Amino acid sequence: MEPDDIDNGYAAMADAAKHAIAYRRGIATAEHTPVASYAEMLAAFAAPTPERGADPRAIIEELATLATPGIRASTGPRFFGWVIGNSHPTGVAADWLATAWGQNAANLHAAPAASAIEAVAADWLLDLLGLPASASVGFVTGATVANFVCLAAARSEVLRRAGWDVEADGLFGAPPITVLIGDDAHATVYSGIKYLGLGAQRVRRVMCDASGRMLADDFARALAEATGPVIAIAQAGQINTGACDPFVEIAPMAREAGAWLHVDGAFGLWAQASLQHRHLTAGVELADSWATDGHKWLQTPYDSGFAIVCDAEAHRRAMAITASYLPPAEGAERDPSAYVPELSRRARGFAAWAMIRQFGRKGIAAMVAEHCAIATHMAERLAAVPGIELVCPVELNQFMVRFGDDDDLTLATVKQVQEDAVAFIGSALWRGRWVMRVSVSSVATTMAEADVTVDAVIGAWERTKAGGI
Ligand SMILES: Cc1ncc(COP(=O)(O)O)c(C=O)c1O
């Protein structure tokens, strides 16, 4: 690299920061304008493979100009589309440093600060989430991979107890594992099941109630029917309803049966951080492993998930990588890569640490409580309007409404809300019926913004109803 290029590269870093800050300042007050489509974005970026390099500042300028129309306003205050946190500026700033420092958080010798900060952030997470202080934590890309990692540890341990070394000998000839999973589990849990050779089709699905919560008596039946090693997968926070499984009932049953109990708590596990909401996840600490996200309720930038395992030895057995050129961790030292599927990896601990420092225990609890209160308020206002039905009681930060008890009217209202672009809300199928699905998970969202959104939804519904479809 020429000296000029290096200086221009630094200038490009400053330009990127300016663009990013201007964007975030704008989004805090801007309307949710319609976003350019994928096809429009493809056309904007399409170009022949570059033959020659370009000026760093020009590249960043071009990137910001081309991409901005296609940036979904998920950091804005009226984004309710999916459980997407806010990519809080403090987390973004910490992540910028992680990137600029270029640390490879594979190994504590390659990245002492990145490794140490993970160890500290891991302790803080366990404390905030009310989980056993001796559990191990892998800093992964998100809950999908966190579920996979936890289930890999589960597979290792239940087979070890059955006298089988899955890491050495694989699954061929291994004692078959029975996997129990709630009927309303998140689709991504099945990814982990598939990656681990457990077979998405060979699970025993446990019946759930109208809100998607496992029925404890069917769980008991499934456990009683199971033979051999068992992995049971529960969840804290159903993606459409926010419902949490009855851990107080199912965790002792799983323990009694010698089953490994894993909990997918991508967002719902954060109910543990609010004393006011901990009753919703009562007993969750009795499980053997937990998956959760930082990029949802902790508001870290993407990607940030946590794979938490009570049996740290099983966690390491399933994940650790050894090679002579990688000096091992010794004594109480902790190698980040011993708990995740990758070796080379982003230093995710900096952003997680920064966000916990940003909010503190009280701030996280207040945010969870505020989002739950906003969800309840929005649902109550909407359900008071003739023709709008609240599909399930609000339990956490998620809820669903249906319009005119009709799929077409519901989808047309969602479309109208998206076209009006005051707020962004999506749809989902629940028990075979289309619903508008609302997620409250961004620290940018306030009660006032929620009211603006409810007004917009009511307006969209009235126009849809009057105009027909
Ligand atoms: C309950 C649940 N589990 C798993 C996931 C997957 O998480 P991620 O997208 O962070 O991998 C989600 C995402 O919304 C979720 O809500």
PDBQT file of the ligand as one rigid body, heavy atoms in Angstrom, charges set to zero:
ROOT
HETATM    1  C1  LIG A 501     -36.869 -17.818  19.609  1.00  0.00    +0.000 C 
HETATM    2  C2  LIG A 501     -35.793 -17.601  18.591  1.00  0.00    +0.000 A 
HETATM    3  N1  LIG A 501     -34.846 -18.544  18.442  1.00  0.00    +0.000 NA
HETATM    4  C3  LIG A 501     -33.852 -18.397  17.544  1.00  0.00    +0.000 A 
HETATM    5  C4  LIG A 501     -33.772 -17.290  16.739  1.00  0.00    +0.000 A 
HETATM    6  C5  LIG A 501     -32.642 -17.155  15.763  1.00  0.00    +0.000 C 
HETATM    7  O1  LIG A 501     -31.791 -16.131  16.194  1.00  0.00    +0.000 OA
HETATM    8  P1  LIG A 501     -30.697 -15.472  15.271  1.00  0.00    +0.000 P 
HETATM    9  O2  LIG A 501     -31.445 -14.890  14.120  1.00  0.00    +0.000 OA
HETATM   10  O3  LIG A 501     -30.052 -14.454  16.146  1.00  0.00    +0.000 OA
HETATM   11  O4  LIG A 501     -29.736 -16.520  14.827  1.00  0.00    +0.000 OA
HETATM   12  C6  LIG A 501     -34.736 -16.278  16.854  1.00  0.00    +0.000 A 
HETATM   13  C7  LIG A 501     -34.722 -15.106  15.980  1.00  0.00    +0.000 C 
HETATM   14  O5  LIG A 501     -35.607 -14.306  15.944  1.00  0.00    +0.000 OA
HETATM   15  C8  LIG A 501     -35.756 -16.431  17.826  1.00  0.00    +0.000 A 
HETATM   16  O6  LIG A 501     -36.679 -15.492  18.022  1.00  0.00    +0.000 OA
ENDROOT
TORSDOF 0
